[in-house]
Each structure stands twice: as C-alpha cells, then as structure tokens.
Amino acid sequence: MKTIDELLTEGVAGKRVFVRADLNVPLDGGTITDDGRIRAVLPTVKALADAGAKVVVASHLGRPKGAPDPAFSLAPAAARMGELLGTEVAFATDTVGDSARSTVAGLADGQVAVIENLRFNAGETAKDDAERGAFADRLAELADVYVGDGFGAVHRRHASVFDLPARLPHAAGHLIATEVGVLKKLTEDVKRPYVVALGGSKVSDKLAVIDQLLGKADRLLIGGGMVFTFLKAKGYEVGASLLQEDQIPVVQEYIERAEKSGVELVLPVDVVTSTEFPDLKTKAPGHPHTVAADAIPADQLGLDIGPETRKLYASKLADAATVFWNGPMGVFEHPDYAEGTKAVAQALLDSPAFTVVGGGDSAAAVRLLGFDENAFGHISTGGGASLEYLEGKTLPGLAALED
C-alpha cells in the first residue's frame, strides 16, 4: 500500500488530488456538534496543499436517499475545515455536475475544495457494479490522483471508496496509515493482558467481534444496552430494559465458550435504572435508581452500569497492557446516566496500557465528557470499520489501496 509520504516524494504540485475523507460529523441543524472527523483528515489535506496540490475533498454525511437533501449538506463541514485550516475552502454544491467541475477547475495550486455529499448521487452506494462504476468514472474526471483517508468508510463497497481508486494512481492518507498501524497492534503480537470493553445498544452489532475476541482477548467487559441480553442469558430478569431475545441462544453459547477458553467475561453487578428513557434534548433530570443486576424491577429499564460495577471495571482495566474500548456503558448523553462511560474512560487514562478508543459513540463520549483526546493511545474515527477489521474481514476501501 503506497502511503502519502511516498506520493509527496514523487511530487503533487499542480495535480488535482481527490481525498476521500470521512466528514460524517454530527449536526444539530446546521451546527456541527463534534468536529473530530474533520480534524482527523487535516494532516493529509494540509500536507497535500502545502506541497502545491489542488485538493478536492469528498465525503458522505448521513443517509440521504441518493438525491440532494439540505439536511445532509456538507456545507457546514467545508466551512469548519476552512476555519481549522485558516484559509478559504471552496464548496461545490453538487458532486459531479457543473458546480463541481467549475470549482475544481478554479483551484490554484495549494487550494482546497469540498464537493457536496457523495450520497446525493445514487451511484455512490449502488449495489449494481455498472451504476457504481459509472459514478466513479465521473468522479475520476475531477482528479489526477486519489488519496484514501476516510477510515470510517473503508468497510463500505461504495464508488468513492472502492471503485474510484482503480481508476486513478492511489495512496493511503496519514489517517488510514495510522488507523491500520494501530489495529495491527490489536491483532498481531498483542501485549497482554489484553482487555476489551464493549458497550453500545445492540448485542447483534457486536456478535462477530465477540466471536473473534473469545480467541484473542484475556478479558471482556460488557456494558451498554447490549448487556441486558447477556444478563437475560444468565437467567436474570431485565425489566423493561433493551433486550434482543432472538440473540439469547448465541449469547449463552459465547458465555459457555468464554468459560471453556479461559476468557474472563465480566458483567455488571449493579445497574442504574429508571421508569422512562431520559430527554436527551432538554437534559431534564431523570429518575435514576441503582439496583442489583439480578434484581431489575419489571417497570424499570437499565440506562447505565452502577457504582459497584464502575469500581469493578476499573480494577479489571488497571493491570492491562492493551485495551480496546468500543461502545458507551450507558446513555452518556444525559448526565444522570453518564457515570459508567466516564468511569471507563478515566480507567483507560489511569492505566499504563496502550489504549484504543474504537470510534463512533465512544469517541464522541470522550469529547462530550471533557476528556483530553491526546491522553489516549488512539481514538479511532471509524467504529464500524474498526470492528470489521478486528473481525478479520477484508475491508473494500483498504483492499482498493493495495498496489
């Protein structure tokens, strides 16, 4: 896989370089609430611009239905990129139309443009190879060189991720090179004890990675909404908590496998519950109660791990040499149910281990809860991509960058 450093050595001055970034930032109306993914691609964009390239940045945002939708415009991301770079960033109001062509044609050496949301064109995500390829052909007309740096999208077989690199000389950007290097530390010659903390809402989203980790990790800590399927599989009542009943048999199998293989599978001993889901917009006070994990009342739903579990999980992280954390421990967006996620984040900071925060909600939680991002070993920009890498899957966007 050619890296951007090699590309820069060859020279990019005067060339149009298409950077497939991941600018899929959370928006509240037109306001970006977390610019972490924009910041993550800046080293690549700045290096190319400083070397005299005409930089064309492209990304998806959200899930529009293959047609323009103002709610998913990349205009706020382009404006924020300009603020962070300290220079004007041009914005094309379409992907491959007149605006994109004229915007790119108007770039001087060292200037940067962002084109509109790639998913405004149905060809970006098309299942049909020909339709996707036709869109990639039009994107290729905007550039001379391709740089893949949208790690959060490399697990997608999309036109700008998979098909476009085949049509242009290509290289991996700084972010992708860093992400792959970090993930190799979690899969090759791992320093032990290797502890994995998994949270998030649905256990079904994590089954494949749990399957892999049962043969690789020394200890698994389970939290978030997914934990109630584990508790139910142990025979506990979970009240009104989130539950995927259809996954109980496979979870029971995983519990048995963990015991047989010597992997320590750690579940909460207490949980914070309420009779209702909290209002995340107003942050109005909830009605939290702490109960034993095996005694959740019928009218209560679990929303966070409890104080004894926080202490337990911190102790299980204290002696780790390598930690991977993916998924919050509770509804961290509300202060009444954020303490479990805070406790895990703090335990990672207190640990001497090499710590990896696996993207998505975990990365958002770190920033929302006020932690110093630089204090962690690595914060990934791609939760889904990280998980699929750890599952051992071939990621289309990485395969496309191989020479």
C-alpha positions in Angstrom: 0.0 0.0 0.0 1.6 3.3 -1.1 1.5 6.0 1.5 1.0 9.7 1.2 4.7 10.2 2.2 5.7 8.3 -1.0 3.2 10.3 -3.0 4.6 13.6 -1.7 8.2 12.4 -2.5 7.1 11.8 -6.1 5.6 15.3 -6.3 2.0 16.5 -6.4 2.4 20.2 -7.3 -0.2 21.3 -9.8 -2.0 17.9 -9.6 -5.7 17.6 -8.7 -5.7 15.2 -5.7 -9.0 13.6 -4.8 -9.1 13.0 -1.0 -11.8 10.6 0.1 -12.3 11.8 3.7 -14.9 11.0 6.4 -16.6 14.2 7.2 -19.7 12.4 8.6 -20.0 14.8 11.5 -23.0 15.1 13.9 -25.2 18.1 13.1 -27.7 19.9 15.2 -29.5 21.8 12.4 -26.6 23.4 10.6 -24.3 23.3 13.7 -21.5 20.8 14.0 -21.6 19.3 17.5 -18.3 17.3 17.1 -15.6 18.2 14.6 -13.3 15.3 15.4 -13.6 13.7 12.0 -12.7 17.0 10.2 -9.7 17.4 12.4 -8.6 13.9 11.7 -8.2 14.4 8.0 -6.4 17.8 8.3 -2.9 16.5 8.3 -3.4 14.8 4.9 -5.2 17.8 3.4 -2.6 20.3 4.7 0.3 18.2 3.6 -1.1 18.0 0.0 -2.0 21.7 -0.1 1.5 22.7 1.3 3.0 20.6 -1.5 1.1 22.5 -4.1 -1.7 20.1 -4.9 -5.2 21.2 -5.9 -7.0 19.3 -3.2 -10.5 18.0 -3.8 -12.1 16.7 -0.6 -15.1 14.4 -0.8 -17.2 12.6 1.8 -20.6 11.3 2.7 -22.8 12.6 5.5 -25.7 10.8 7.0 -28.0 8.6 4.9 -29.7 10.6 2.2 -31.7 8.6 -0.3 -29.5 9.1 -3.3 -30.7 12.6 -4.0 -29.9 16.1 -2.7 -31.3 16.8 0.8 -30.3 20.1 2.5 -30.4 18.4 5.9 -27.3 16.4 4.9 -25.3 19.1 3.1 -21.5 19.2 3.6 -21.5 23.0 3.6 -21.1 23.3 7.4 -18.2 20.8 7.2 -16.5 22.7 4.4 -16.8 26.0 6.4 -15.4 24.3 9.5 -12.5 22.9 7.5 -11.7 26.4 6.3 -11.7 27.7 9.9 -9.4 24.9 11.1 -7.0 25.4 8.1 -7.1 29.1 8.4 -7.8 29.6 4.7 -10.8 29.7 2.4 -12.1 26.3 1.3 -14.2 26.4 -1.8 -17.5 24.5 -1.8 -19.2 22.8 -4.8 -23.0 22.5 -4.5 -23.0 19.2 -6.4 -20.9 16.1 -6.7 -20.0 15.7 -10.4 -22.1 18.4 -12.0 -21.4 22.0 -13.2 -20.6 23.3 -9.8 -18.1 20.5 -9.0 -16.3 20.9 -12.4 -16.1 24.7 -12.2 -15.0 24.7 -8.6 -12.2 22.2 -9.2 -11.2 24.0 -12.4 -10.9 27.2 -10.4 -8.5 25.9 -7.9 -5.0 27.3 -7.8 -2.0 25.2 -6.6 -2.3 24.7 -2.8 -6.0 25.5 -2.7 -8.7 23.2 -1.2 -12.3 22.5 -2.2 -15.0 20.3 -0.8 -17.6 18.8 -3.1 -21.2 18.1 -1.9 -22.3 14.9 -0.2 -21.4 11.9 -2.4 -24.6 10.1 -1.3 -26.6 12.8 -3.1 -25.9 10.6 -6.1 -27.4 7.1 -6.1 -24.3 5.7 -7.8 -22.2 6.1 -4.7 -23.9 3.4 -2.8 -25.4 1.4 -5.6 -25.3 -2.4 -5.4 -25.0 -2.6 -9.2 -21.4 -2.6 -10.2 -22.1 -0.8 -13.5 -24.0 2.0 -11.8 -21.4 2.4 -9.2 -18.6 2.3 -11.8 -20.3 5.0 -13.9 -20.4 7.4 -10.9 -16.7 6.6 -10.2 -15.9 7.4 -13.9 -17.4 10.9 -13.4 -15.6 11.4 -10.1 -12.3 10.4 -11.8 -12.7 13.3 -14.2 -12.2 15.7 -11.3 -8.8 14.3 -10.4 -5.3 13.1 -11.3 -4.5 11.2 -8.1 -6.6 9.5 -5.4 -5.8 9.5 -1.7 -7.9 7.4 0.6 -8.2 8.8 4.1 -11.8 8.2 5.1 -11.2 5.3 7.5 -14.8 5.4 8.8 -16.0 4.3 5.3 -13.4 1.7 4.3 -15.7 -1.1 5.2 -18.2 0.1 2.5 -18.1 -1.1 -1.1 -19.0 2.3 -2.4 -18.0 4.1 -5.6 -15.7 6.7 -4.0 -14.1 4.1 -1.6 -13.8 1.0 -3.8 -14.2 1.8 -7.5 -12.5 5.2 -7.8 -9.0 4.1 -6.6 -9.0 1.6 -9.5 -9.3 4.4 -12.0 -6.5 6.7 -10.6 -3.0 6.4 -9.2 -3.7 6.0 -5.5 -2.2 6.1 -2.0 -3.3 5.9 1.7 -3.5 9.2 3.6 -2.0 9.8 7.1 -5.2 8.9 8.9 -5.7 5.5 7.3 -2.0 4.6 7.7 -2.3 5.5 11.4 -5.5 3.6 11.9 -4.2 0.4 10.2 -1.0 0.6 12.2 -2.9 0.8 15.5 -5.3 -2.0 14.6 -2.4 -4.3 13.8 -1.3 -3.8 17.5 -4.7 -5.3 18.4 -4.4 -8.3 16.1 -0.6 -9.1 15.8 1.8 -9.7 18.7 -0.7 -8.2 21.2 0.8 -7.1 24.6 -1.0 -8.9 27.4 -3.2 -8.8 29.4 -5.5 -7.7 26.5 -8.8 -6.3 27.8 -11.7 -5.3 25.6 -14.6 -3.2 26.9 -17.7 -3.4 24.7 -20.9 -1.4 25.0 -23.5 0.2 22.8 -27.1 -0.6 22.3 -27.5 -3.8 20.3 -25.6 -7.0 21.0 -26.3 -8.1 17.4 -23.9 -5.3 16.3 -21.1 -6.9 18.3 -21.6 -10.6 17.9 -19.0 -11.1 15.2 -16.3 -9.2 17.0 -17.1 -11.1 20.3 -16.8 -14.3 18.4 -13.2 -13.3 17.3 -12.2 -11.8 20.6 -13.1 -15.0 22.5 -10.0 -16.5 21.0 -7.8 -13.4 21.4 -8.7 -11.3 24.4 -7.9 -12.2 28.0 -10.9 -10.3 29.4 -14.1 -8.9 28.1 -16.1 -6.2 29.9 -19.7 -5.8 28.8 -21.9 -2.7 29.2 -24.4 -0.5 27.4 -27.8 -1.7 26.2 -26.3 -4.9 24.9 -25.6 -6.1 28.4 -29.2 -6.9 29.2 -29.2 -9.7 26.6 -26.2 -11.2 28.5 -28.0 -10.8 31.8 -31.1 -12.4 30.4 -29.0 -15.2 29.0 -27.7 -15.8 32.6 -31.3 -16.2 33.7 -31.8 -12.7 35.2 -34.9 -10.6 34.8 -34.1 -7.3 33.0 -37.4 -5.5 33.4 -38.2 -3.1 30.6 -34.5 -2.9 29.5 -33.4 -3.1 25.9 -33.4 -6.8 25.0 -32.7 -8.8 21.9 -34.5 -12.1 22.7 -33.5 -13.7 19.4 -29.8 -13.3 20.3 -30.1 -15.1 23.7 -29.1 -18.6 22.4 -25.9 -17.3 20.8 -25.0 -15.2 23.8 -25.4 -18.3 26.0 -23.0 -20.1 23.7 -20.5 -17.3 24.0 -20.7 -17.3 27.8 -20.0 -21.1 27.7 -17.1 -20.6 25.3 -15.6 -17.9 27.5 -15.6 -20.3 30.5 -14.1 -23.1 28.5 -11.4 -21.0 26.8 -10.3 -19.1 30.0 -11.5 -15.7 28.8 -12.8 -13.7 31.7 -16.3 -12.4 30.7 -17.2 -9.6 33.2 -20.8 -8.4 33.5 -22.3 -5.7 35.7 -23.1 -6.4 39.4 -25.4 -3.4 39.6 -27.2 -1.0 37.1 -28.7 2.4 37.1 -32.4 2.3 36.0 -35.4 4.5 35.5 -39.0 4.0 34.6 -38.5 6.1 31.4 -35.9 6.9 28.9 -34.3 10.4 29.6 -35.0 13.5 27.5 -31.7 14.0 25.7 -32.6 17.4 24.3 -33.6 19.2 27.4 -31.4 17.1 29.7 -34.3 17.4 32.2 -33.5 15.5 35.4 -34.2 11.8 35.2 -35.3 9.4 38.0 -32.2 7.2 38.4 -32.2 4.2 40.8 -29.4 1.8 41.5 -30.3 -1.8 41.7 -28.5 -5.2 41.7 -28.0 -6.6 38.2 -30.1 -9.6 39.1 -32.9 -7.6 40.6 -34.1 -5.1 38.0 -37.8 -4.3 38.7 -40.3 -5.1 36.0 -41.2 -1.4 35.3 -37.5 -0.2 35.2 -35.1 -0.1 32.2 -31.3 -0.1 32.6 -29.6 3.0 31.4 -26.0 2.7 32.9 -23.7 0.5 34.8 -23.9 1.1 38.6 -21.2 2.4 41.0 -20.0 -1.0 42.1 -19.6 -2.1 38.5 -17.7 1.0 37.8 -15.2 0.1 40.5 -15.1 -3.5 39.3 -14.4 -2.5 35.7 -11.7 0.0 36.7 -10.0 -2.8 38.6 -10.2 -5.1 35.6 -8.6 -2.4 33.4 -5.9 -1.4 35.9 -3.4 -4.3 35.0 -4.0 -4.3 31.3 -1.2 -3.9 28.8 -3.6 -3.4 25.8 -7.1 -2.1 25.9 -9.7 -1.7 23.1 -12.9 0.1 24.1 -15.9 0.3 21.7 -19.3 1.5 22.8 -20.5 3.6 25.8 -21.5 1.9 29.1 -24.8 3.8 29.2 -26.8 6.7 27.9 -23.8 9.0 28.2 -25.6 12.0 26.5 -27.6 12.5 29.8 -25.7 13.5 32.9 -27.7 11.1 35.1 -26.5 8.1 33.1 -23.0 9.1 32.0 -21.0 8.0 35.0 -20.4 4.5 33.8 -18.9 5.7 30.5 -16.9 8.4 32.4 -15.5 5.7 34.7 -14.3 3.5 31.8 -12.7 6.5 30.1 -11.0 7.5 33.3 -9.8 4.0 33.9 -8.2 4.0 30.5 -6.4 7.2 31.3 -5.2 5.8 34.6 -3.9 2.6 33.0 -0.4 2.3 31.7 -1.8 0.2 28.8 -1.8 1.1 25.1 -5.4 2.3 24.8 -7.6 2.4 21.7 -11.0 4.0 21.7 -12.9 2.4 18.9 -14.7 5.3 17.1 -18.3 6.1 16.9 -20.2 6.8 20.1 -17.1 6.0 22.2 -15.1 8.8 20.6 -18.0 11.2 20.8 -18.4 10.4 24.5 -14.7 11.1 25.2 -15.1 14.6 23.7 -18.6 15.3 25.1 -17.5 14.3 28.6 -14.5 16.6 28.5 -11.6 14.2 28.4 -8.3 15.1 26.7 -8.2 13.1 23.4 -4.4 13.2 23.3 -4.2 11.3 26.6 -5.5 8.1 25.0 -3.2 5.9 22.9 -5.5 6.3 19.9 -9.1 7.4 19.2 -10.3 5.8 16.0 -12.5 7.7 13.5 -14.3 4.5 12.4 -16.3 2.4 14.8 -17.8 0.0 12.2 -14.5 -0.2 10.3 -12.5 -0.9 13.4 -14.9 -3.7 14.4 -14.9 -5.3 11.0 -11.0 -5.2 10.9 -10.9 -7.0 14.3 -13.4 -9.5 13.0 -10.8 -10.4 10.3 -12.9 -9.2 7.4 -11.4 -7.8 4.2 -12.3 -4.1 4.1 -13.0 -3.0 0.5 -11.5 0.5 0.9 -8.2 -0.9 2.2 -8.1 -3.6 -0.5 -8.6 -1.0 -3.1 -5.5 0.9 -1.9 -3.2 -2.1 -2.2 -0.9 -1.9 -5.2 
